[in-house]
Amino acid sequence: NLIYLGRVLPAVGKQALVVPLGIAFNLVWLLGMWSYAMAHLSDPGVIPERWLEFVQGMGLALEVVPARAEWQPAKATFCKKCFVPRPERAHHCLICGICVLRMDHHCPWINNCVGFYNHKYFLLLGGYTLLASLIALLSCLPELAACLFALVDPGAGYAWLPDSLDVMDVVVFVTFGILTSMVFGLLAQMMAVHAGLAVRNSTSIEDQYRNMNNPFDQGSVFANLSQIFGAFSLDWFLPIRPARPLSDGIAYPDPDEERLALNLAAVATAGPEDTLEREDTETLQLWQIRYNVRLSSSVDAEEGASGWVGAPFFTQFFGCVGVAVDGGTRRLVADR
């Protein structure tokens, strides 16, 4: 960048392009570095304590099922490594040793998981880095071709270049061009994959599922991207938390349930004027709706038969790991 702007452009008589090209490239590059810092440093989506309290409070009314490599919408699944129930779309990262909300993958380049809270930053990082590479390549293409020709055929090639450029300038500039081309090619492939998943509201893990059509597909590219970036506004283009998120990472809108989607968005964007008690109540009600919590007299009867209040949760817990709870007394059972 410095060689091109400081040496090559002035040497070929294009001084007028130094400032605009420098601003364009460095602005995009800085946005990319900001996105990298956010993707690397942000919490990807650790299971919140509030969810665990919800699970404990609902007891047997909340169905907890074993995790499978398939779509499990509106189902709380059990993690055999963390030994806790987790929300839909959450998965366990073997590298980080935690369950992550709407986990996409663990990225070695940012040394962090890509999950519900930093997926936006990851996509912006790829997008801005790709754009910076494209700006660099397109802006220097004529000069890069001339320098390559000079290195391949020094006798005739240097006639194309001004005398103010020395061999070291040409070598450094060509090296920059080759590295930028490689980065652009790799990023283009990566972003083609991850952008393709984002516009379908899917993840790298979920892309392997075949048991049903994607139950989280909102029906349009814009609506699916909004699940990651929040409701559209200028903050889409900045690596900051969405100003108006459409989900809380625990419950996701069903494309066939417009009322639930609107309520999720309202709770996710609740401002400081909303009391904590009201917000908590609405959130719990939405979670109960999404996870089909069976709050009925039959559940109360089952809880009473167990002999103690905590038994419903442990019935789910031990059922997932091959242990049954019977009449308030735990007993081991063999898996069949």
C-alpha positions as CSV (number, residue, x, y, z in Angstrom):
1,N,0.0,0.0,0.0
2,L,2.8,2.5,0.9
3,I,4.9,1.5,-2.1
4,Y,2.0,1.8,-4.5
5,L,0.7,5.1,-3.1
6,G,4.0,6.7,-2.2
7,R,6.2,5.5,-5.1
8,V,4.4,3.9,-8.0
9,L,1.5,6.3,-8.5
10,P,3.6,9.5,-8.4
11,A,6.2,7.8,-10.7
12,V,3.6,7.2,-13.4
13,G,2.0,10.7,-13.1
14,K,-1.1,9.8,-11.1
15,Q,-0.5,11.9,-8.0
16,A,-4.2,13.0,-8.1
17,L,-5.3,9.4,-7.2
18,V,-3.1,9.1,-4.2
19,V,-5.5,10.7,-1.7
20,P,-8.8,9.2,-2.8
21,L,-7.4,5.7,-3.3
22,G,-5.6,6.0,0.1
23,I,-8.8,7.0,1.9
24,A,-10.9,4.3,0.2
25,F,-8.5,1.5,0.9
26,N,-7.5,2.5,4.4
27,L,-11.1,3.2,5.5
28,V,-12.2,-0.3,4.4
29,W,-9.1,-1.8,5.9
30,L,-9.7,-0.1,9.3
31,L,-13.3,-1.3,9.3
32,G,-12.0,-4.8,8.6
33,M,-9.5,-4.6,11.5
34,W,-12.3,-3.3,13.8
35,S,-14.4,-6.2,12.8
36,Y,-11.5,-8.6,13.5
37,A,-11.1,-7.2,17.0
38,M,-14.8,-7.5,17.7
39,A,-15.0,-11.1,16.3
40,H,-11.9,-12.1,18.3
41,L,-12.7,-10.4,21.6
42,S,-16.6,-10.7,21.8
43,D,-18.5,-13.4,23.6
44,P,-19.7,-15.7,20.8
45,G,-22.8,-16.7,22.8
46,V,-22.2,-18.5,26.1
47,I,-25.4,-20.1,27.5
48,P,-26.8,-17.5,29.9
49,E,-27.6,-18.3,33.5
50,R,-31.1,-17.0,32.8
51,W,-31.8,-19.9,30.5
52,L,-30.6,-22.4,33.1
53,E,-32.9,-20.8,35.7
54,F,-35.8,-21.1,33.2
55,V,-35.0,-24.8,32.6
56,Q,-35.0,-25.5,36.4
57,G,-38.1,-23.5,36.9
58,M,-40.1,-25.2,34.2
59,G,-39.2,-28.7,35.4
60,L,-40.9,-31.5,33.6
61,A,-43.1,-29.1,31.6
62,L,-40.1,-28.3,29.4
63,E,-39.1,-31.3,27.2
64,V,-35.4,-31.8,27.0
65,V,-34.4,-34.2,24.2
66,P,-31.0,-35.8,23.3
67,A,-29.0,-33.8,20.8
68,R,-28.9,-35.2,17.2
69,A,-27.2,-34.2,14.0
70,E,-30.5,-33.0,12.5
71,W,-32.9,-30.0,12.7
72,Q,-34.5,-29.8,16.2
73,P,-36.5,-26.6,16.1
74,A,-38.2,-25.4,19.3
75,K,-36.5,-28.2,21.3
76,A,-34.2,-27.9,24.2
77,T,-31.3,-30.4,23.8
78,F,-29.1,-31.9,26.3
79,C,-25.3,-31.5,26.2
80,K,-23.5,-34.6,27.4
81,K,-20.3,-32.7,27.8
82,C,-21.5,-29.7,29.8
83,F,-24.3,-31.8,31.4
84,V,-26.9,-29.0,31.0
85,P,-29.9,-28.5,28.7
86,R,-29.3,-25.9,26.0
87,P,-31.5,-23.9,23.6
88,E,-32.3,-24.7,20.0
89,R,-29.4,-24.2,17.6
90,A,-26.8,-24.2,20.4
91,H,-23.8,-26.6,20.1
92,H,-20.8,-27.6,22.1
93,C,-17.3,-26.4,21.0
94,L,-14.7,-29.0,21.8
95,I,-11.9,-26.3,21.5
96,C,-13.5,-23.7,23.8
97,G,-15.1,-26.3,26.0
98,I,-18.5,-24.5,26.1
99,C,-21.9,-24.6,24.5
100,V,-22.4,-21.6,22.1
101,L,-25.8,-20.1,21.0
102,R,-26.4,-20.6,17.3
103,M,-22.9,-21.9,16.8
104,D,-21.5,-21.8,13.3
105,H,-18.0,-23.0,13.7
106,H,-14.7,-22.5,15.6
107,C,-12.5,-20.2,13.6
108,P,-8.7,-20.4,14.1
109,W,-8.2,-17.1,12.3
110,I,-10.0,-15.2,15.0
111,N,-9.2,-17.7,17.7
112,N,-12.8,-17.8,18.8
113,C,-16.1,-19.5,18.1
114,V,-18.5,-17.9,15.7
115,G,-21.9,-17.8,17.3
116,F,-25.0,-15.7,17.9
117,Y,-23.2,-12.6,19.3
118,N,-20.2,-12.3,17.0
119,H,-21.5,-13.9,13.7
120,K,-22.2,-10.4,12.4
121,Y,-18.6,-9.3,13.1
122,F,-17.2,-12.4,11.4
123,L,-19.2,-11.7,8.2
124,L,-18.2,-8.0,8.3
125,L,-14.5,-9.1,8.7
126,G,-14.7,-11.3,5.7
127,G,-16.6,-8.7,3.6
128,Y,-14.4,-5.7,4.4
129,T,-11.2,-7.7,3.9
130,L,-12.5,-9.0,0.6
131,L,-13.5,-5.4,-0.4
132,A,-10.1,-4.0,0.6
133,S,-8.3,-6.7,-1.5
134,L,-10.6,-5.9,-4.4
135,I,-9.9,-2.1,-4.2
136,A,-6.2,-2.7,-4.0
137,L,-6.2,-5.1,-7.0
138,L,-8.4,-3.0,-9.3
139,S,-6.7,0.3,-8.5
140,C,-3.2,-1.0,-9.3
141,L,-3.9,-3.5,-12.1
142,P,-2.3,-1.5,-15.0
143,E,0.9,-0.7,-12.9
144,L,1.0,-4.2,-11.6
145,A,0.9,-5.7,-15.1
146,A,3.7,-3.3,-16.2
147,C,5.9,-4.3,-13.3
148,L,5.3,-8.0,-13.9
149,F,6.2,-7.5,-17.5
150,A,9.4,-5.7,-16.4
151,L,10.4,-8.6,-14.1
152,V,9.7,-11.3,-16.7
153,D,11.5,-9.4,-19.5
154,P,13.9,-6.9,-18.0
155,G,15.4,-5.9,-21.3
156,A,12.1,-4.7,-22.8
157,G,9.9,-4.4,-19.7
158,Y,11.6,-1.6,-17.9
159,A,11.0,0.6,-20.9
160,W,7.4,0.7,-19.7
161,L,8.4,2.0,-16.3
162,P,9.7,5.5,-15.3
163,D,13.3,5.9,-14.2
164,S,12.3,7.0,-10.7
165,L,11.2,3.4,-9.9
166,D,14.1,1.1,-8.8
167,V,14.2,-2.7,-8.9
168,M,13.4,-3.0,-5.2
169,D,10.2,-0.9,-5.6
170,V,9.1,-3.2,-8.4
171,V,9.8,-6.4,-6.5
172,V,8.0,-5.2,-3.4
173,F,5.0,-4.0,-5.4
174,V,4.7,-7.3,-7.4
175,T,5.0,-9.3,-4.2
176,F,2.2,-7.2,-2.7
177,G,0.1,-7.8,-5.8
178,I,0.6,-11.6,-5.7
179,L,-0.2,-11.8,-1.9
180,T,-3.3,-9.7,-2.4
181,S,-4.5,-11.9,-5.2
182,M,-4.1,-15.0,-3.1
183,V,-5.9,-13.4,-0.1
184,F,-8.7,-12.3,-2.5
185,G,-9.1,-15.8,-3.9
186,L,-9.2,-17.4,-0.5
187,L,-11.6,-14.9,0.9
188,A,-13.9,-15.0,-2.1
189,Q,-14.3,-18.8,-1.6
190,M,-14.8,-18.4,2.1
191,M,-17.4,-15.6,1.8
192,A,-19.2,-17.5,-1.0
193,V,-19.8,-20.3,1.5
194,H,-20.6,-18.2,4.6
195,A,-22.7,-15.6,2.8
196,G,-24.6,-18.4,1.2
197,L,-25.4,-19.8,4.6
198,A,-26.3,-16.4,6.0
199,V,-28.9,-15.6,3.3
200,R,-30.6,-19.0,4.1
201,N,-30.4,-18.4,7.9
202,S,-28.3,-21.5,8.3
203,T,-25.0,-22.3,9.9
204,S,-22.0,-24.5,8.9
205,I,-23.3,-27.2,11.3
206,E,-26.9,-27.0,10.2
207,D,-25.9,-27.2,6.5
208,Q,-25.3,-30.9,7.1
209,Y,-28.9,-31.6,8.2
210,R,-31.2,-33.4,5.9
211,N,-34.2,-34.5,8.1
212,M,-36.4,-31.6,7.0
213,N,-36.3,-28.3,5.2
214,N,-34.7,-25.4,7.1
215,P,-37.3,-24.5,9.7
216,F,-35.6,-21.1,10.4
217,D,-35.6,-19.9,6.8
218,Q,-37.6,-16.6,6.9
219,G,-38.5,-16.7,3.2
220,S,-36.2,-14.0,1.8
221,V,-32.6,-13.0,1.7
222,F,-33.3,-9.7,3.5
223,A,-35.3,-11.4,6.3
224,N,-32.7,-14.1,6.8
225,L,-29.8,-11.5,7.0
226,S,-31.9,-9.6,9.5
227,Q,-31.7,-12.6,11.9
228,I,-27.9,-11.9,12.1
229,F,-27.6,-8.2,11.6
230,G,-30.9,-7.1,13.2
231,A,-33.5,-4.8,11.6
232,F,-32.0,-2.9,8.8
233,S,-30.2,0.4,9.6
234,L,-26.8,1.9,9.3
235,D,-25.5,-0.3,12.1
236,W,-25.6,-3.2,9.6
237,F,-22.3,-1.9,8.2
238,L,-20.5,-1.3,11.6
239,P,-19.1,-4.0,13.9
240,I,-21.3,-3.1,16.8
241,R,-24.2,-5.0,18.4
242,P,-27.4,-4.8,16.4
243,A,-29.5,-1.8,17.4
244,R,-32.7,-3.7,16.9
245,P,-32.0,-7.5,17.2
246,L,-34.8,-9.8,16.1
247,S,-33.9,-12.7,18.4
248,D,-32.4,-13.2,21.9
249,G,-30.4,-16.3,20.9
250,I,-32.7,-18.5,23.0
251,A,-35.8,-18.5,20.8
252,Y,-35.9,-17.9,17.1
253,P,-38.9,-16.7,15.1
254,D,-41.0,-19.3,13.3
255,P,-41.7,-18.0,9.7
256,D,-45.2,-19.2,10.1
257,E,-45.8,-17.5,13.5
258,E,-45.7,-13.7,12.8
259,R,-46.9,-12.9,16.3
260,L,-44.1,-14.7,17.9
261,A,-41.6,-13.0,15.6
262,L,-42.9,-9.6,16.5
263,N,-42.8,-10.3,20.2
264,L,-39.3,-11.7,20.1
265,A,-38.1,-8.5,18.3
266,A,-39.9,-6.4,20.9
267,V,-38.3,-8.2,23.8
268,A,-34.8,-8.3,22.2
269,T,-34.9,-4.5,21.7
270,A,-36.4,-3.6,25.1
271,G,-35.0,-0.2,26.2
272,P,-34.1,1.1,29.6
273,E,-37.7,2.5,30.1
274,D,-38.9,-1.1,30.3
275,T,-38.8,-2.4,33.8
276,L,-36.8,-5.5,34.5
277,E,-39.7,-7.4,35.9
278,R,-41.9,-6.7,32.8
279,E,-39.1,-7.7,30.4
280,D,-38.4,-10.9,32.3
281,T,-42.0,-11.9,32.3
282,E,-42.4,-11.3,28.6
283,T,-39.2,-13.2,27.9
284,L,-40.3,-16.2,29.9
285,Q,-43.7,-16.2,28.3
286,L,-42.1,-16.2,24.8
287,W,-39.8,-19.0,25.8
288,Q,-42.7,-21.0,27.1
289,I,-44.5,-20.5,23.8
290,R,-41.5,-21.3,21.6
291,Y,-40.6,-24.5,23.5
292,N,-44.2,-25.7,23.9
293,V,-44.0,-25.7,27.7
294,R,-46.9,-27.8,29.0
295,L,-48.1,-25.7,32.0
296,S,-51.1,-27.8,33.0
297,S,-52.6,-29.7,35.9
298,S,-51.3,-33.0,34.5
299,V,-47.7,-31.6,34.9
300,D,-48.5,-30.6,38.4
301,A,-49.7,-34.1,39.1
302,E,-46.5,-35.6,37.7
303,E,-44.4,-33.3,39.8
304,G,-46.4,-34.2,42.9
305,A,-45.9,-37.9,42.2
306,S,-42.2,-37.4,42.1
307,G,-42.2,-36.5,45.8
308,W,-39.9,-33.4,45.4
309,V,-39.9,-30.2,43.4
310,G,-36.5,-30.8,41.7
311,A,-37.4,-34.2,40.3
312,P,-38.9,-33.0,37.0
313,F,-35.6,-31.5,35.8
314,F,-33.6,-34.5,36.9
315,T,-36.0,-36.8,35.2
316,Q,-35.1,-35.1,31.9
317,F,-31.4,-34.9,32.9
318,F,-31.0,-38.6,33.8
319,G,-33.2,-39.7,30.9
320,C,-30.8,-38.2,28.4
321,V,-27.8,-40.0,30.0
322,G,-29.4,-43.4,30.5
323,V,-30.7,-42.9,34.1
324,A,-34.3,-43.1,35.2
325,V,-36.0,-41.4,38.1
326,D,-38.9,-43.4,39.6
327,G,-41.1,-42.2,42.4
328,G,-38.5,-39.7,43.7
329,T,-35.8,-42.4,43.9
330,R,-33.0,-42.5,41.2
331,R,-32.1,-45.9,39.8
332,L,-29.7,-46.8,36.9
333,V,-31.1,-48.4,33.9
334,A,-29.2,-50.0,31.0
335,D,-29.5,-48.4,27.5
336,R,-31.3,-50.6,25.1
